[in-house]
């Protein structure tokens, strides 16, 4: 099958791009230059590629780009910048929640989705929310602390 | 605050330590949390090709035919390389980068297999094509004909006469021996002799970032490689394998998405160099997760047997320890991993009569090499379980028994090296156990147990490697600081530590310091980010360079204020007279004055570790490591005796880090390192069947999630006795080492039976309980 045009609105920018049917949203986003969406496994095991798709956190490697046609997508870098970081990005930085940083954008997306629907989660709810995001550096304690700082 | 704004001096911290020791936000943190940091796989170049590696599907076979003609003919394929195209492409598999150390004989392996493959995943051919899709199709068109050869997968089998040869002449790639005192005389005096065998297994580093890189050739004919590596100094081996002078390979290290030893050996960079040289075009190579697990090293499985002689009052008077390490198909760092295991075989305990006999043995398995803990973690799994078993035989409390045998400052370790720094094992163990708090009660079939481990782990490389690091520190005319240091940053805060040290010495804040790092040509060479050495080595080099800059600033300020240099201090972006703080000068003005006077505000410092000669492998005796970190970890577990399920309830790590340069970062090391140790003990295993990995992705190879681990409480002690900057010791590897044996001891405490083979899975728990019920 041939590529078809899809419309993706990413971090407020609208893109119309030709995408082949088998391309994942992860591939499409990285091809568009959103390299903060990380590729860690391409099969939904690690969560490094998590983005908000119409407000819901998804592993972008498990969504076909065609399925995201017409959707609003927010990546980790879409939440804030070095000049104007999102409170979660500040808290992760202050709490030591980013070591190598490779899981961090996806982890923050999962945290954002959680706090959007539950501004005061328990520790168990935080653990549940990030259970699909693997981190190999921190043992998760400082990540949980960062999310708690923002939820308080 | 910009470089020119300064708080009033009354608001500036004038205590002896202003930056070092503070839990400051790491300088690399916000780039990472905002997704701004660019990793090796994120780069693209114009006119770039995409590469794939064709790998062996066989663990032991002769290659009798290799046909790449169809792959070469595929439209869009720029290049296919085989061993035939690269007769001289061989790489040393040991001693990554660094110094002028001689290679071990027989350590060179072909970059691409020619006539023989020894493990599943061994590279055979390289493809570069216009798109990744075409490269993948081309790899599928490569036709190889194998003639199977007998393989050997068990190191004990591999040592038998007549075993298939993986490594000439006898599959033994390293042997180390310790002979101290008279063990037969020691055993003769023993009241009890306790013998046990413990085993560990293959483990994957499972860093979140698979190996990746981009290479290109520039207008000076230099091969540039932008890659995630713990060792930018591989440029030398790469140059030799490719056949160009050393100064024609330039490795530009990126921020690394986790390494843990797995990015210590060469990964994608050699393939990139060969392909860009062959095509004269930029080439990108990114491993999938599956390829990463197939292609990079694993943690060595060990078989360790302890025979320990003790007196009734709890003194160890003799120990005979035998270790066999599974080296996999090629040596890589097996000789050194097994050396670390040998030297720490008896743990942090005084044993006058000691024999250790260690062999690393080649098999047709994935090759094994560096992994956080580097053999000393495997030895700890054995000696700390053995300590509990001996205590049980003696009827002594495990801490009481250890206390009677702990090394102290001034004692000699297994090979006669005197321990010069603080040894706070007893306090660490006591505090870690106390921090577990009230014991959780048993709940029906769910039994609760506690265990701890106390360990020693070196920091800094083996001293006969003659390790060095360089760092350059300069002050700009606005008073801001630049550090240039070739240290790769694996995410543990290597760059940030250099920043805190430079800021401390030069009286500025972290925001005033920019660190350029990880570049084999543009930053001074700082050695490997391995062996828990960067803070010790590059921290000291940066401290030295920053002090040289400070000396110039102080001299010029003293002249300006007409006082002695001793009267001047630097803080809050200014120089000032210590006992007359109204007399102050912004560093921006002072730096300009120095520049106008032609004074040198840029300094390159060399830091050298102590240098020693190589020790005799058949009789190890002498100084081997710069120093050691001593650590304790305690845990509480709940074991469901009906299902075998193990739940970690509490976890505490207590470490004397000498000096915490950044306590938040140290806490992160303790929590993250112990998480890897706990995963190793309970759930992680690369299962290999006749050389074929049965756990090819993160769906089968399970690492701990946020739901598997309680928070590890980190207790940081600071003796100030380390050989790092400001008395720091290392914490990267030591954070992991005591965690796995602590878990093993806790499970044994919970169910009353020991499971000597990691990982301790529910199946093994149930099997052990059945065995006990059957009276076995």
Interface residues (C-beta under 8 A of the other chain):
Chain A: X35 X36 X38 X39 X40 X41 X42 X43 X45 X46 X48 X75 X76 X77 X79 X80 X81 X82 X85 X86 X88 X89 X90 X92 X93 X94 X95 X96 X97 X98 X99 X100 X101 X102 X103 X104 X105 X108 X126 X127 X128 X130 X131 X132 X133 X134 X135 X136 X137 X138 X139 X140 X141 X142 X143 X144
Chain B: X23 X25 X26 X28 X29 X30 X31 X32 X33 X34 X35 X36 X37 X38 X39 X41 X42 X205 X206 X207 X208 X209 X210 X255 X256 X257 X258 X259 X260 X286 X288 X289 X490 X491 X492 X493 X664 X665 X667 X668 X671 X672 X673 X674 X675 X676 X697 X698 X699 X703 X704 X705 X706 X707 X709 X711 X712
